[in-house]
């Protein structure tokens, strides 16, 4: 019987079952399909693992807000608080001293071998000045002279002799005009300041006396002082002994 006749003899249900069932594959085809499916599974697993690793790396590498340290918070709080005014202390100004001379000149006299004027370096001592003058003569001494003292430019150093201190000139007592015992002032040469020192005469009255002297060509007698405006008989009596012409 041919295949076509067998198909016609089958029922419609059998025909649908045969059409739904796939044809049987040969064993060789099954062997080839097995490894390919296992490879796909491995690739899928590797891809999933790689995706998880990538997600974990991105999660760890995400930017994290750093917690402010206690020191930074304290600094911020201090910077925010109003600062107290700081007193500025100016450095003290030091006056600039003049440059000291590099040498000094002194006069050594007395019982030395070569008395005279000697030039020494600045800061030299009396002993060095005596040595520069040839030293002390044999048998002579320096007495109470301070050999360790620094010499001063222009001083005189007596060695082994006494120097006479010049007597001080008698002081002349000075008295201002208008005091008892003072020399009367000349009305024709006195200045405003001198007239102002007289008792009862101020700057205004002194100017009037100068103006009267200029107008009259000078005072010819002390009595003319009464003609100045502001000088009456009583004031003239007080000034008469203190002025002259």
Secondary structure as UniProt FT lines:
FT   HELIX           3..9
FT   HELIX           12..20
FT   HELIX           27..60
FT   HELIX           70..80
FT   STRAND          103..110
FT   TURN            113..114
FT   STRAND          116..121
FT   TURN            122..123
FT   HELIX           126..132
FT   TURN            133..134
FT   TURN            138..139
FT   TURN            143..144
FT   TURN            147..148
FT   TURN            153..154
FT   STRAND          156..159
FT   TURN            177..178
FT   TURN            180..181
FT   STRAND          185..186
FT   TURN            187..189
FT   HELIX           192..196
FT   TURN            199..200
FT   HELIX           203..216
FT   HELIX           222..227
FT   TURN            229..230
FT   HELIX           233..239
FT   HELIX           240..242
FT   STRAND          243..244
//
